[in-house]
Amino acid sequence: MSDIAKVGLSPATEQHKLDFVARVYYMRIMGTALCVLPIWSVLQERGAISLWLWMPILLNGLLWPHVAVALSRRAQDPAKQEFRNLTLDSFLGGIWIAVMAVGLVPAVVFMTILAMDKIAAGGWRLFARAQLALGAGFILAWYWLDFPFVPEVSSRTMLACAPLLFFYSIGLSYLMYRLGQRVVQQNRELKHLSLMDPGLGVPNRRFFEIGAEQVLERVRQGRQTASLLLADVDRFKEINDSHGHGIGDVVLKQLAAILRDEIRDTDLSARYGGDEFAVLLVGADFDRAMGIARRIRERVEEMAVEGVADLICSVSIGVSQAKHTHESLQAWVADADSAMYRAKFGGRNRVIGN
């Protein structure tokens, strides 16, 4: 008898494995219950329905899903056990195809469902293994029943197959849609994480360069004004050496917070590398950018680092307004970088524009 496996392949964590088991469980309940209808219809038409047949039908249709989920949840590897359960589903399905004397329509429906859910749940490897199990179950039962073969079925039996085929298709389609949406969301989150600095929770250099390239292109087209700040923490190595890397991380986090606080939502601040930060000021001319840079410098100078009362921090900032002559982002960054190094060599804790 079939189940309807809900995909969630090769779960990587214990929780993912249990989620996979739960998904298969709910779909198996629906699949095995709906399989009772065509089996009952075929056997009733043949006058073969009896108590000894009703018992295994109901056990497989109503009890087996609960037994299967219990086995998986108690197993050392729930996902691996669930794949065994799925293979057993196909074995049982082969038995019921033989019991129905190979009634053509229910046999095709059962085989289709058993194939689809195995491919969905475990790909071609699980499908191949399950097909062997289905064949084994069919041959054993068909031999034991003395090879019954009545492919013709009534309209009633065809109708009894309809709920299984319809609800299975709807359920699996909805499942694939939901899992597809989850994959899309996870990909978005992974992309977002790949563009963020994990320690500071701010965009990283790659993210910054993507945004800055777009802004610079609009500047070259005469559609926008923009300025770039490069800020570097003065004597950061000495801070780490004297107070430890933990305090150094605190300094960077507080600087990142100041940058976020001083810019607008349309601007962008990012960790550009090590103790260096880049700030993209969209729509800001040189004078406005210099004003923002001076405020940042002043706030860093006044910044208090908890637990280190005597630590005085400062930054050197280079400012460059985007120009039509900047043929690339690298050229724009080089101007800001040159200004920042002049601030460094000019005594630190200052803002210089280029």
JONORCOR-V200517 format. One record per backbone hydrogen bond with DSSP energy under -0.5 kcal/mol. NH is the residue of the N-H (numbers start at 1). CO is the residue of the C=O. If there is no record, write none. Layout:
NH/CO + NH/CO
This chain:
5/3 + 7/5 + 17/13 + 18/14 + 19/15 + 20/16 + 21/17 + 22/18 + 23/19 + 24/20 + 25/21 + 26/22 + 27/23 + 28/24 + 29/25 + 30/26 + 31/27 + 32/28 + 33/29 + 34/30 + 35/31 + 36/32 + 36/33 + 37/34 + 38/34 + 39/35 + 40/36 + 41/37 + 42/38 + 43/39 + 44/40 + 45/41 + 46/42 + 47/44 + 48/43 + 49/43 + 53/50 + 54/50 + 55/51 + 56/52 + 57/53 + 58/54 + 59/55 + 60/56 + 61/57 + 62/58 + 63/58 + 63/59 + 64/59 + 66/63 + 67/63 + 68/64 + 69/65 + 70/66 + 71/67 + 72/68 + 73/69 + 74/70 + 75/71 + 75/72 + 81/77 + 82/78 + 83/79 + 84/80 + 85/81 + 86/82 + 87/83 + 88/84 + 89/85 + 90/86 + 91/87 + 92/88 + 93/89 + 94/90 + 95/91 + 96/92 + 97/93 + 98/94 + 99/95 + 100/96 + 101/98 + 102/97 + 103/100 + 104/151 + 107/103 + 108/104 + 109/105 + 110/106 + 111/107 + 112/108 + 113/109 + 114/110 + 115/111 + 116/112 + 117/113 + 118/114 + 119/115 + 120/116 + 121/117 + 122/118 + 123/119 + 126/122 + 127/123 + 128/124 + 129/125 + 130/126 + 131/127 + 132/128 + 133/129 + 134/130 + 135/131 + 136/132 + 137/133 + 138/134 + 139/135 + 140/136 + 141/137 + 142/138 + 143/139 + 144/140 + 145/141 + 146/143 + 147/142 + 150/101 + 158/154 + 159/155 + 160/156 + 161/157 + 162/158 + 162/159 + 163/159 + 164/160 + 165/161 + 166/162 + 167/163 + 168/164 + 169/165 + 170/166 + 171/167 + 172/168 + 173/169 + 174/170 + 175/171 + 176/172 + 177/173 + 178/174 + 179/175 + 180/176 + 181/177 + 182/178 + 183/179 + 184/180 + 185/181 + 186/182 + 187/183 + 188/184 + 189/185 + 190/186 + 191/187 + 192/188 + 193/189 + 194/190 + 195/191 + 195/192 + 196/193 + 197/202 + 198/196 + 201/197 + 202/197 + 203/269 + 204/195 + 208/204 + 209/205 + 210/206 + 211/207 + 212/208 + 213/209 + 214/210 + 215/211 + 216/212 + 217/213 + 218/214 + 219/215 + 220/216 + 221/217 + 222/219 + 223/218 + 224/218 + 227/281 + 228/320 + 229/279 + 230/318 + 231/277 + 232/316 + 233/275 + 234/314 + 236/233 + 239/235 + 240/236 + 241/237 + 242/238 + 243/239 + 244/239 + 244/240 + 248/244 + 249/245 + 250/246 + 251/247 + 252/248 + 253/249 + 254/250 + 255/251 + 256/252 + 257/253 + 258/254 + 259/255 + 260/256 + 261/257 + 262/258 + 263/259 + 267/264 + 268/280 + 270/278 + 271/203 + 272/270 + 272/276 + 273/276 + 276/273 + 277/231 + 278/270 + 279/229 + 280/268 + 281/227 + 281/279 + 282/280 + 283/225 + 284/281 + 289/285 + 290/286 + 291/287 + 292/288 + 293/289 + 294/290 + 295/291 + 296/292 + 297/293 + 298/294 + 299/295 + 300/296 + 301/297 + 302/298 + 303/299 + 303/300 + 305/308 + 306/304 + 308/305 + 311/308 + 312/310 + 313/311 + 316/232 + 317/350 + 318/230 + 319/352 + 320/228 + 322/226 + 326/323 + 327/325 + 332/328 + 333/329 + 334/330 + 335/331 + 336/332 + 337/333 + 338/334 + 339/335 + 340/336 + 341/337 + 342/338 + 343/339 + 344/340 + 345/341 + 346/342 + 347/344 + 348/343 + 352/317 + 354/319
